[in-house]
Amino acid sequence: MSTANRSDNQTLVNALNHRLRRQILRAMPDSNKASPRELAERLGEPLGNLSYHVRVLADCGALVLVEEKRVRGTTQHFYRSSVTADWARSLLEDSAWESAPDGR
């Protein structure tokens, strides 16, 4: 494994340490796109909080921006999950992670 790949994996592990980020990824079917507004409504979270965590996931490569749309004077961003690593997909499917506090 290259050093860059280990670094990418560590960045993804750090991002997945937060419960809401795992929920965001679980709420996004592989082939569908979603906006932070849609995800906030689906997960019952404040838009500002959810948008922050979407940006963290995008920065580490777990989400990819696939569309931008002008809506009532603002730009709405749409993302798609890009998590492909088997270990990360397994972690997202592991319900034991939901009972663990964030950052553990």
Biopython code that builds the backbone (N, CA, C, O; Angstrom):
import numpy as np
from Bio.PDB.StructureBuilder import StructureBuilder

atoms = [
    (1, "MET", "N", (0.845, -1.172, 0.000)),
    (1, "MET", "CA", (0.000, 0.000, 0.000)),
    (1, "MET", "C", (0.890, 1.235, 0.000)),
    (1, "MET", "O", (1.847, 1.324, 0.770)),
    (2, "SER", "N", (0.568, 2.182, -0.866)),
    (2, "SER", "CA", (1.391, 3.389, -0.935)),
    (2, "SER", "C", (1.100, 4.300, 0.246)),
    (2, "SER", "O", (0.066, 4.184, 0.905)),
    (3, "THR", "N", (2.037, 5.210, 0.499)),
    (3, "THR", "CA", (1.857, 6.182, 1.584)),
    (3, "THR", "C", (0.635, 7.043, 1.330)),
    (3, "THR", "O", (-0.108, 7.338, 2.266)),
    (4, "ALA", "N", (0.404, 7.456, 0.086)),
    (4, "ALA", "CA", (-0.764, 8.285, -0.241)),
    (4, "ALA", "C", (-2.053, 7.537, 0.070)),
    (4, "ALA", "O", (-2.998, 8.130, 0.589)),
    (5, "ASN", "N", (-2.106, 6.245, -0.237)),
    (5, "ASN", "CA", (-3.304, 5.465, 0.035)),
    (5, "ASN", "C", (-3.547, 5.329, 1.530)),
    (5, "ASN", "O", (-4.691, 5.408, 1.978)),
    (6, "ARG", "N", (-2.481, 5.124, 2.316)),
    (6, "ARG", "CA", (-2.637, 5.047, 3.772)),
    (6, "ARG", "C", (-3.168, 6.367, 4.306)),
    (6, "ARG", "O", (-4.016, 6.382, 5.199)),
    (7, "SER", "N", (-2.679, 7.465, 3.771)),
    (7, "SER", "CA", (-3.126, 8.789, 4.194)),
    (7, "SER", "C", (-4.600, 8.979, 3.853)),
    (7, "SER", "O", (-5.369, 9.483, 4.671)),
    (8, "ASP", "N", (-4.994, 8.576, 2.647)),
    (8, "ASP", "CA", (-6.397, 8.682, 2.236)),
    (8, "ASP", "C", (-7.290, 7.833, 3.140)),
    (8, "ASP", "O", (-8.371, 8.263, 3.542)),
    (9, "ASN", "N", (-6.827, 6.632, 3.453)),
    (9, "ASN", "CA", (-7.597, 5.755, 4.336)),
    (9, "ASN", "C", (-7.737, 6.366, 5.723)),
    (9, "ASN", "O", (-8.815, 6.305, 6.315)),
    (10, "GLN", "N", (-6.676, 6.949, 6.249)),
    (10, "GLN", "CA", (-6.739, 7.554, 7.580)),
    (10, "GLN", "C", (-7.702, 8.746, 7.589)),
    (10, "GLN", "O", (-8.442, 8.940, 8.553)),
    (11, "THR", "N", (-7.692, 9.534, 6.525)),
    (11, "THR", "CA", (-8.607, 10.672, 6.419)),
    (11, "THR", "C", (-10.049, 10.178, 6.411)),
    (11, "THR", "O", (-10.913, 10.766, 7.062)),
    (12, "LEU", "N", (-10.309, 9.107, 5.681)),
    (12, "LEU", "CA", (-11.664, 8.542, 5.636)),
    (12, "LEU", "C", (-12.060, 7.969, 6.991)),
    (12, "LEU", "O", (-13.193, 8.162, 7.430)),
    (13, "VAL", "N", (-11.152, 7.272, 7.657)),
    (13, "VAL", "CA", (-11.434, 6.740, 9.002)),
    (13, "VAL", "C", (-11.798, 7.883, 9.939)),
    (13, "VAL", "O", (-12.770, 7.789, 10.688)),
    (14, "ASN", "N", (-11.021, 8.961, 9.898)),
    (14, "ASN", "CA", (-11.309, 10.109, 10.758)),
    (14, "ASN", "C", (-12.693, 10.682, 10.456)),
    (14, "ASN", "O", (-13.432, 11.030, 11.376)),
    (15, "ALA", "N", (-13.043, 10.779, 9.197)),
    (15, "ALA", "CA", (-14.362, 11.315, 8.828)),
    (15, "ALA", "C", (-15.476, 10.390, 9.307)),
    (15, "ALA", "O", (-16.516, 10.857, 9.771)),
    (16, "LEU", "N", (-15.262, 9.097, 9.196)),
    (16, "LEU", "CA", (-16.306, 8.135, 9.578)),
    (16, "LEU", "C", (-16.428, 7.970, 11.086)),
    (16, "LEU", "O", (-17.325, 7.272, 11.559)),
    (17, "ASN", "N", (-15.547, 8.596, 11.839)),
    (17, "ASN", "CA", (-15.640, 8.551, 13.292)),
    (17, "ASN", "C", (-16.824, 9.343, 13.829)),
    (17, "ASN", "O", (-17.134, 9.254, 15.016)),
    (18, "HIS", "N", (-17.479, 10.103, 12.989)),
    (18, "HIS", "CA", (-18.620, 10.906, 13.437)),
    (18, "HIS", "C", (-19.924, 10.235, 13.016)),
    (18, "HIS", "O", (-20.109, 9.888, 11.849)),
    (19, "ARG", "N", (-20.819, 10.058, 13.977)),
    (19, "ARG", "CA", (-22.083, 9.345, 13.748)),
    (19, "ARG", "C", (-22.903, 9.972, 12.614)),
    (19, "ARG", "O", (-23.425, 9.249, 11.765)),
    (20, "LEU", "N", (-23.024, 11.310, 12.586)),
    (20, "LEU", "CA", (-23.843, 11.951, 11.555)),
    (20, "LEU", "C", (-23.261, 11.714, 10.158)),
    (20, "LEU", "O", (-24.009, 11.556, 9.193)),
    (21, "ARG", "N", (-21.953, 11.688, 10.052)),
    (21, "ARG", "CA", (-21.336, 11.433, 8.742)),
    (21, "ARG", "C", (-21.651, 10.025, 8.263)),
    (21, "ARG", "O", (-21.884, 9.809, 7.074)),
    (22, "ARG", "N", (-21.658, 9.069, 9.180)),
    (22, "ARG", "CA", (-22.040, 7.700, 8.797)),
    (22, "ARG", "C", (-23.501, 7.664, 8.388)),
    (22, "ARG", "O", (-23.858, 6.980, 7.429)),
    (23, "GLN", "N", (-24.351, 8.389, 9.100)),
    (23, "GLN", "CA", (-25.774, 8.440, 8.746)),
    (23, "GLN", "C", (-25.976, 9.065, 7.373)),
    (23, "GLN", "O", (-26.807, 8.600, 6.592)),
    (24, "ILE", "N", (-25.224, 10.108, 7.078)),
    (24, "ILE", "CA", (-25.317, 10.750, 5.764)),
    (24, "ILE", "C", (-25.001, 9.744, 4.667)),
    (24, "ILE", "O", (-25.743, 9.634, 3.691)),
    (25, "LEU", "N", (-23.912, 9.016, 4.819)),
    (25, "LEU", "CA", (-23.526, 8.045, 3.792)),
    (25, "LEU", "C", (-24.542, 6.917, 3.675)),
    (25, "LEU", "O", (-24.815, 6.442, 2.573)),
    (26, "ARG", "N", (-25.100, 6.486, 4.791)),
    (26, "ARG", "CA", (-26.124, 5.436, 4.744)),
    (26, "ARG", "C", (-27.405, 5.929, 4.083)),
    (26, "ARG", "O", (-28.135, 5.143, 3.478)),
    (27, "ALA", "N", (-27.683, 7.222, 4.193)),
    (27, "ALA", "CA", (-28.920, 7.789, 3.634)),
    (27, "ALA", "C", (-28.820, 8.028, 2.131)),
    (27, "ALA", "O", (-29.803, 8.403, 1.491)),
    (28, "MET", "N", (-27.640, 7.813, 1.573)),
    (28, "MET", "CA", (-27.432, 8.066, 0.153)),
    (28, "MET", "C", (-27.254, 6.749, -0.599)),
    (28, "MET", "O", (-26.186, 6.140, -0.536)),
    (29, "PRO", "N", (-28.285, 6.308, -1.306)),
    (29, "PRO", "CA", (-28.125, 5.094, -2.115)),
    (29, "PRO", "C", (-26.992, 5.289, -3.124)),
    (29, "PRO", "O", (-26.766, 6.399, -3.605)),
    (30, "ASP", "N", (-26.291, 4.219, -3.436)),
    (30, "ASP", "CA", (-25.094, 4.297, -4.283)),
    (30, "ASP", "C", (-25.286, 5.070, -5.581)),
    (30, "ASP", "O", (-24.426, 5.870, -5.950)),
    (31, "SER", "N", (-26.375, 4.852, -6.266)),
    (31, "SER", "CA", (-26.525, 5.444, -7.589)),
    (31, "SER", "C", (-27.295, 6.765, -7.580)),
    (31, "SER", "O", (-27.410, 7.404, -8.626)),
    (32, "ASN", "N", (-27.819, 7.189, -6.442)),
    (32, "ASN", "CA", (-28.626, 8.399, -6.388)),
    (32, "ASN", "C", (-27.844, 9.570, -5.822)),
    (32, "ASN", "O", (-26.941, 9.404, -5.003)),
    (33, "LYS", "N", (-28.210, 10.746, -6.277)),
    (33, "LYS", "CA", (-27.599, 11.962, -5.750)),
    (33, "LYS", "C", (-28.556, 12.588, -4.749)),
    (33, "LYS", "O", (-29.761, 12.337, -4.772)),
    (34, "ALA", "N", (-27.991, 13.411, -3.867)),
    (34, "ALA", "CA", (-28.808, 14.102, -2.868)),
    (34, "ALA", "C", (-28.142, 15.423, -2.514)),
    (34, "ALA", "O", (-26.919, 15.556, -2.565)),
    (35, "SER", "N", (-28.965, 16.386, -2.157)),
    (35, "SER", "CA", (-28.450, 17.687, -1.713)),
    (35, "SER", "C", (-28.421, 17.702, -0.188)),
    (35, "SER", "O", (-29.129, 16.928, 0.455)),
    (36, "PRO", "N", (-27.607, 18.578, 0.390)),
    (36, "PRO", "CA", (-27.624, 18.706, 1.850)),
    (36, "PRO", "C", (-29.026, 19.020, 2.381)),
    (36, "PRO", "O", (-29.399, 18.522, 3.444)),
    (37, "ARG", "N", (-29.801, 19.826, 1.674)),
    (37, "ARG", "CA", (-31.166, 20.140, 2.111)),
    (37, "ARG", "C", (-32.022, 18.870, 2.185)),
    (37, "ARG", "O", (-32.742, 18.651, 3.160)),
    (38, "GLU", "N", (-31.935, 18.042, 1.146)),
    (38, "GLU", "CA", (-32.694, 16.785, 1.141)),
    (38, "GLU", "C", (-32.252, 15.880, 2.291)),
    (38, "GLU", "O", (-33.079, 15.267, 2.966)),
    (39, "LEU", "N", (-30.952, 15.809, 2.501)),
    (39, "LEU", "CA", (-30.432, 14.959, 3.577)),
    (39, "LEU", "C", (-30.826, 15.490, 4.945)),
    (39, "LEU", "O", (-31.134, 14.710, 5.846)),
    (40, "ALA", "N", (-30.820, 16.809, 5.111)),
    (40, "ALA", "CA", (-31.219, 17.414, 6.387)),
    (40, "ALA", "C", (-32.663, 17.056, 6.715)),
    (40, "ALA", "O", (-32.984, 16.711, 7.852)),
    (41, "GLU", "N", (-33.521, 17.140, 5.718)),
    (41, "GLU", "CA", (-34.931, 16.780, 5.927)),
    (41, "GLU", "C", (-35.073, 15.295, 6.237)),
    (41, "GLU", "O", (-35.812, 14.911, 7.143)),
    (42, "ARG", "N", (-34.368, 14.470, 5.487)),
    (42, "ARG", "CA", (-34.446, 13.012, 5.669)),
    (42, "ARG", "C", (-33.951, 12.585, 7.042)),
    (42, "ARG", "O", (-34.515, 11.679, 7.656)),
    (43, "LEU", "N", (-32.893, 13.238, 7.526)),
    (43, "LEU", "CA", (-32.273, 12.841, 8.792)),
    (43, "LEU", "C", (-32.743, 13.672, 9.982)),
    (43, "LEU", "O", (-32.375, 13.377, 11.119)),
    (44, "GLY", "N", (-33.551, 14.709, 9.738)),
    (44, "GLY", "CA", (-34.055, 15.541, 10.830)),
    (44, "GLY", "C", (-32.971, 16.362, 11.504)),
    (44, "GLY", "O", (-32.994, 16.554, 12.720)),
    (45, "GLU", "N", (-32.018, 16.847, 10.713)),
    (45, "GLU", "CA", (-30.892, 17.630, 11.235)),
    (45, "GLU", "C", (-30.971, 19.058, 10.700)),
    (45, "GLU", "O", (-31.518, 19.282, 9.620)),
    (46, "PRO", "N", (-30.432, 20.024, 11.439)),
    (46, "PRO", "CA", (-30.363, 21.395, 10.925)),
    (46, "PRO", "C", (-29.498, 21.442, 9.659)),
    (46, "PRO", "O", (-28.465, 20.777, 9.583)),
    (47, "LEU", "N", (-29.924, 22.229, 8.674)),
    (47, "LEU", "CA", (-29.215, 22.298, 7.400)),
    (47, "LEU", "C", (-27.760, 22.736, 7.573)),
    (47, "LEU", "O", (-26.874, 22.147, 6.954)),
    (48, "GLY", "N", (-27.491, 23.739, 8.386)),
    (48, "GLY", "CA", (-26.121, 24.221, 8.565)),
    (48, "GLY", "C", (-25.201, 23.142, 9.107)),
    (48, "GLY", "O", (-24.071, 22.991, 8.643)),
    (49, "ASN", "N", (-25.678, 22.398, 10.081)),
    (49, "ASN", "CA", (-24.900, 21.316, 10.676)),
    (49, "ASN", "C", (-24.646, 20.217, 9.644)),
    (49, "ASN", "O", (-23.525, 19.728, 9.507)),
    (50, "LEU", "N", (-25.682, 19.842, 8.935)),
    (50, "LEU", "CA", (-25.544, 18.773, 7.958)),
    (50, "LEU", "C", (-24.628, 19.200, 6.807)),
    (50, "LEU", "O", (-23.821, 18.403, 6.329)),
    (51, "SER", "N", (-24.749, 20.451, 6.363)),
    (51, "SER", "CA", (-23.898, 20.945, 5.276)),
    (51, "SER", "C", (-22.424, 20.882, 5.649)),
    (51, "SER", "O", (-21.583, 20.529, 4.823)),
    (52, "TYR", "N", (-22.116, 21.222, 6.887)),
    (52, "TYR", "CA", (-20.728, 21.142, 7.356)),
    (52, "TYR", "C", (-20.194, 19.719, 7.204)),
    (52, "TYR", "O", (-19.096, 19.514, 6.687)),
    (53, "HIS", "N", (-20.972, 18.743, 7.655)),
    (53, "HIS", "CA", (-20.513, 17.350, 7.613)),
    (53, "HIS", "C", (-20.447, 16.821, 6.184)),
    (53, "HIS", "O", (-19.604, 15.977, 5.879)),
    (54, "VAL", "N", (-21.317, 17.299, 5.310)),
    (54, "VAL", "CA", (-21.229, 16.932, 3.891)),
    (54, "VAL", "C", (-19.916, 17.460, 3.309)),
    (54, "VAL", "O", (-19.258, 16.761, 2.538)),
    (55, "ARG", "N", (-19.529, 18.683, 3.669)),
    (55, "ARG", "CA", (-18.260, 19.234, 3.183)),
    (55, "ARG", "C", (-17.071, 18.405, 3.672)),
    (55, "ARG", "O", (-16.127, 18.171, 2.917)),
    (56, "VAL", "N", (-17.113, 17.963, 4.924)),
    (56, "VAL", "CA", (-16.030, 17.116, 5.446)),
    (56, "VAL", "C", (-15.948, 15.826, 4.634)),
    (56, "VAL", "O", (-14.858, 15.390, 4.263)),
    (57, "LEU", "N", (-17.099, 15.221, 4.359)),
    (57, "LEU", "CA", (-17.114, 13.977, 3.581)),
    (57, "LEU", "C", (-16.636, 14.215, 2.152)),
    (57, "LEU", "O", (-15.954, 13.365, 1.580)),
    (58, "ALA", "N", (-16.981, 15.349, 1.575)),
    (58, "ALA", "CA", (-16.517, 15.666, 0.220)),
    (58, "ALA", "C", (-15.012, 15.910, 0.217)),
    (58, "ALA", "O", (-14.313, 15.486, -0.703)),
    (59, "ASP", "N", (-14.514, 16.592, 1.245)),
    (59, "ASP", "CA", (-13.075, 16.879, 1.327)),
    (59, "ASP", "C", (-12.236, 15.609, 1.429)),
    (59, "ASP", "O", (-11.104, 15.570, 0.945)),
    (60, "CYS", "N", (-12.783, 14.576, 2.053)),
    (60, "CYS", "CA", (-12.005, 13.337, 2.183)),
    (60, "CYS", "C", (-12.301, 12.351, 1.051)),
    (60, "CYS", "O", (-11.748, 11.252, 1.029)),
    (61, "GLY", "N", (-13.168, 12.736, 0.112)),
    (61, "GLY", "CA", (-13.438, 11.886, -1.042)),
    (61, "GLY", "C", (-14.558, 10.889, -0.863)),
    (61, "GLY", "O", (-14.792, 10.071, -1.752)),
    (62, "ALA", "N", (-15.257, 10.929, 0.257)),
    (62, "ALA", "CA", (-16.360, 9.984, 0.483)),
    (62, "ALA", "C", (-17.611, 10.392, -0.295)),
    (62, "ALA", "O", (-18.455, 9.552, -0.605)),
    (63, "LEU", "N", (-17.724, 11.682, -0.607)),
    (63, "LEU", "CA", (-18.807, 12.194, -1.448)),
    (63, "LEU", "C", (-18.182, 12.947, -2.606)),
    (63, "LEU", "O", (-17.109, 13.537, -2.475)),
    (64, "VAL", "N", (-18.860, 12.922, -3.735)),
    (64, "VAL", "CA", (-18.395, 13.661, -4.901)),
    (64, "VAL", "C", (-19.537, 14.559, -5.376)),
    (64, "VAL", "O", (-20.690, 14.133, -5.453)),
    (65, "LEU", "N", (-19.197, 15.802, -5.692)),
    (65, "LEU", "CA", (-20.166, 16.754, -6.218)),
    (65, "LEU", "C", (-20.491, 16.355, -7.647)),
    (65, "LEU", "O", (-19.591, 16.233, -8.478)),
    (66, "VAL", "N", (-21.795, 16.146, -7.946)),
    (66, "VAL", "CA", (-22.181, 15.693, -9.284)),
    (66, "VAL", "C", (-23.058, 16.697, -10.022)),
    (66, "VAL", "O", (-23.241, 16.587, -11.234)),
    (67, "GLU", "N", (-23.605, 17.684, -9.295)),
    (67, "GLU", "CA", (-24.469, 18.657, -9.964)),
    (67, "GLU", "C", (-24.610, 19.909, -9.103)),
    (67, "GLU", "O", (-24.606, 19.845, -7.874)),
    (68, "GLU", "N", (-24.731, 21.029, -9.769)),
    (68, "GLU", "CA", (-25.056, 22.293, -9.118)),
    (68, "GLU", "C", (-26.267, 22.864, -9.840)),
    (68, "GLU", "O", (-26.325, 22.866, -11.070)),
    (69, "LYS", "N", (-27.230, 23.346, -9.069)),
    (69, "LYS", "CA", (-28.458, 23.868, -9.651)),
    (69, "LYS", "C", (-28.820, 25.186, -8.972)),
    (69, "LYS", "O", (-28.801, 25.282, -7.745)),
    (70, "ARG", "N", (-29.150, 26.201, -9.770)),
    (70, "ARG", "CA", (-29.602, 27.480, -9.220)),
    (70, "ARG", "C", (-31.052, 27.331, -8.767)),
    (70, "ARG", "O", (-31.920, 26.926, -9.540)),
    (71, "VAL", "N", (-31.298, 27.671, -7.487)),
    (71, "VAL", "CA", (-32.640, 27.585, -6.914)),
    (71, "VAL", "C", (-32.889, 28.840, -6.097)),
    (71, "VAL", "O", (-32.196, 29.085, -5.110)),
    (72, "ARG", "N", (-33.858, 29.626, -6.493)),
    (72, "ARG", "CA", (-34.250, 30.844, -5.776)),
    (72, "ARG", "C", (-33.047, 31.689, -5.340)),
    (72, "ARG", "O", (-32.945, 32.069, -4.174)),
    (73, "GLY", "N", (-32.157, 31.974, -6.256)),
    (73, "GLY", "CA", (-31.032, 32.855, -5.958)),
    (73, "GLY", "C", (-29.852, 32.211, -5.248)),
    (73, "GLY", "O", (-28.873, 32.894, -4.946)),
    (74, "THR", "N", (-29.922, 30.935, -4.978)),
    (74, "THR", "CA", (-28.791, 30.240, -4.361)),
    (74, "THR", "C", (-28.387, 29.066, -5.246)),
    (74, "THR", "O", (-29.099, 28.710, -6.185)),
    (75, "THR", "N", (-27.266, 28.484, -4.944)),
    (75, "THR", "CA", (-26.817, 27.308, -5.679)),
    (75, "THR", "C", (-26.990, 26.085, -4.789)),
    (75, "THR", "O", (-26.453, 26.013, -3.684)),
    (76, "GLN", "N", (-27.749, 25.137, -5.298)),
    (76, "GLN", "CA", (-27.956, 23.886, -4.570)),
    (76, "GLN", "C", (-26.950, 22.869, -5.112)),
    (76, "GLN", "O", (-26.826, 22.704, -6.326)),
    (77, "HIS", "N", (-26.232, 22.188, -4.217)),
    (77, "HIS", "CA", (-25.222, 21.206, -4.592)),
    (77, "HIS", "C", (-25.785, 19.803, -4.390)),
    (77, "HIS", "O", (-26.480, 19.537, -3.409)),
    (78, "PHE", "N", (-25.483, 18.924, -5.312)),
    (78, "PHE", "CA", (-25.924, 17.535, -5.227)),
    (78, "PHE", "C", (-24.698, 16.633, -5.223)),
    (78, "PHE", "O", (-23.783, 16.802, -6.029)),
    (79, "TYR", "N", (-24.696, 15.681, -4.311)),
    (79, "TYR", "CA", (-23.556, 14.797, -4.101)),
    (79, "TYR", "C", (-23.974, 13.348, -4.291)),
    (79, "TYR", "O", (-25.151, 13.000, -4.191)),
    (80, "ARG", "N", (-22.990, 12.522, -4.563)),
    (80, "ARG", "CA", (-23.171, 11.074, -4.654)),
    (80, "ARG", "C", (-22.075, 10.426, -3.817)),
    (80, "ARG", "O", (-20.944, 10.911, -3.778)),
    (81, "SER", "N", (-22.411, 9.343, -3.157)),
    (81, "SER", "CA", (-21.414, 8.609, -2.374)),
    (81, "SER", "C", (-20.364, 8.032, -3.310)),
    (81, "SER", "O", (-20.682, 7.532, -4.389)),
    (82, "SER", "N", (-19.114, 8.108, -2.884)),
    (82, "SER", "CA", (-18.031, 7.525, -3.672)),
    (82, "SER", "C", (-17.182, 6.587, -2.818)),
    (82, "SER", "O", (-16.015, 6.345, -3.126)),
    (83, "VAL", "N", (-17.763, 6.068, -1.762)),
    (83, "VAL", "CA", (-17.049, 5.125, -0.893)),
    (83, "VAL", "C", (-17.002, 3.775, -1.602)),
    (83, "VAL", "O", (-18.033, 3.150, -1.848)),
    (84, "THR", "N", (-15.794, 3.342, -1.921)),
    (84, "THR", "CA", (-15.649, 2.072, -2.633)),
    (84, "THR", "C", (-14.841, 1.044, -1.847)),
    (84, "THR", "O", (-14.912, -0.151, -2.134)),
    (85, "ALA", "N", (-14.082, 1.496, -0.868)),
    (85, "ALA", "CA", (-13.240, 0.571, -0.103)),
    (85, "ALA", "C", (-14.115, -0.424, 0.663)),
    (85, "ALA", "O", (-15.056, -0.036, 1.356)),
    (86, "ASP", "N", (-13.795, -1.690, 0.529)),
    (86, "ASP", "CA", (-14.580, -2.732, 1.196)),
    (86, "ASP", "C", (-14.626, -2.522, 2.707)),
    (86, "ASP", "O", (-15.677, -2.699, 3.323)),
    (87, "TRP", "N", (-13.481, -2.139, 3.319)),
    (87, "TRP", "CA", (-13.449, -1.952, 4.766)),
    (87, "TRP", "C", (-14.391, -0.827, 5.187)),
    (87, "TRP", "O", (-15.031, -0.922, 6.234)),
    (88, "ALA", "N", (-14.484, 0.233, 4.392)),
    (88, "ALA", "CA", (-15.350, 1.361, 4.739)),
    (88, "ALA", "C", (-16.822, 0.987, 4.566)),
    (88, "ALA", "O", (-17.662, 1.367, 5.382)),
    (89, "ARG", "N", (-17.128, 0.250, 3.517)),
    (89, "ARG", "CA", (-18.518, -0.203, 3.319)),
    (89, "ARG", "C", (-18.950, -1.136, 4.452)),
    (89, "ARG", "O", (-20.084, -1.060, 4.926)),
    (90, "SER", "N", (-18.051, -2.008, 4.880)),
    (90, "SER", "CA", (-18.357, -2.902, 6.001)),
    (90, "SER", "C", (-18.596, -2.113, 7.274)),
    (90, "SER", "O", (-19.515, -2.412, 8.036)),
    (91, "LEU", "N", (-17.770, -1.109, 7.501)),
    (91, "LEU", "CA", (-17.921, -0.264, 8.680)),
    (91, "LEU", "C", (-19.289, 0.438, 8.664)),
    (91, "LEU", "O", (-19.954, 0.527, 9.696)),
    (92, "LEU", "N", (-19.701, 0.930, 7.504)),
    (92, "LEU", "CA", (-20.989, 1.614, 7.397)),
    (92, "LEU", "C", (-22.155, 0.662, 7.652)),
    (92, "LEU", "O", (-23.209, 1.086, 8.124)),
    (93, "GLU", "N", (-21.974, -0.606, 7.347)),
    (93, "GLU", "CA", (-23.021, -1.599, 7.565)),
    (93, "GLU", "C", (-23.041, -2.129, 8.994)),
    (93, "GLU", "O", (-24.009, -2.775, 9.396)),
    (94, "ASP", "N", (-22.001, -1.869, 9.759)),
    (94, "ASP", "CA", (-21.866, -2.394, 11.116)),
    (94, "ASP", "C", (-22.701, -1.564, 12.093)),
    (94, "ASP", "O", (-22.354, -0.420, 12.385)),
    (95, "SER", "N", (-23.772, -2.119, 12.586)),
    (95, "SER", "CA", (-24.669, -1.385, 13.489)),
    (95, "SER", "C", (-24.026, -1.121, 14.848)),
    (95, "SER", "O", (-24.495, -0.245, 15.574)),
    (96, "ALA", "N", (-22.979, -1.839, 15.214)),
    (96, "ALA", "CA", (-22.310, -1.609, 16.498)),
    (96, "ALA", "C", (-21.710, -0.207, 16.550)),
    (96, "ALA", "O", (-21.585, 0.373, 17.629)),
    (97, "TRP", "N", (-21.340, 0.341, 15.394)),
    (97, "TRP", "CA", (-20.774, 1.690, 15.354)),
    (97, "TRP", "C", (-21.797, 2.736, 15.766)),
    (97, "TRP", "O", (-21.414, 3.818, 16.212)),
    (98, "GLU", "N", (-23.066, 2.452, 15.634)),
    (98, "GLU", "CA", (-24.091, 3.459, 15.981)),
    (98, "GLU", "C", (-24.222, 3.651, 17.488)),
    (98, "GLU", "O", (-24.645, 4.715, 17.939)),
    (99, "SER", "N", (-23.874, 2.665, 18.251)),
    (99, "SER", "CA", (-23.963, 2.795, 19.703)),
    (99, "SER", "C", (-22.697, 3.393, 20.303)),
    (99, "SER", "O", (-22.687, 3.778, 21.473)),
    (100, "ALA", "N", (-21.633, 3.474, 19.514)),
    (100, "ALA", "CA", (-20.374, 4.035, 20.006)),
    (100, "ALA", "C", (-20.438, 5.567, 19.948)),
    (100, "ALA", "O", (-20.998, 6.122, 19.003)),
    (101, "PRO", "N", (-19.880, 6.242, 20.931)),
    (101, "PRO", "CA", (-19.850, 7.707, 20.878)),
    (101, "PRO", "C", (-18.990, 8.179, 19.712)),
    (101, "PRO", "O", (-18.129, 7.442, 19.230)),
    (102, "ASP", "N", (-19.223, 9.410, 19.260)),
    (102, "ASP", "CA", (-18.412, 9.980, 18.193)),
    (102, "ASP", "C", (-16.965, 10.028, 18.606)),
    (102, "ASP", "O", (-16.634, 10.248, 19.772)),
    (103, "GLY", "N", (-16.095, 9.816, 17.613)),
    (103, "GLY", "CA", (-14.664, 9.920, 17.858)),
    (103, "GLY", "C", (-14.057, 8.682, 18.480)),
    (103, "GLY", "O", (-12.899, 8.720, 18.897)),
    (104, "ARG", "N", (-14.780, 7.604, 18.559)),
    (104, "ARG", "CA", (-14.252, 6.376, 19.164)),
    (104, "ARG", "C", (-14.188, 5.270, 18.140)),
    (104, "ARG", "O", (-13.769, 4.157, 18.458)),
]
sb = StructureBuilder()
sb.init_structure("model")
sb.init_model(0)
sb.init_chain("A")
sb.init_seg("    ")
for serial, (resi, resn, name, xyz) in enumerate(atoms, 1):
    if name == "N":
        sb.init_residue(resn, " ", resi, " ")
    sb.init_atom(name, np.array(xyz, "f"), 0.0, 1.0, " ", f" {name:<3s}", serial, name[0])
structure = sb.get_structure()
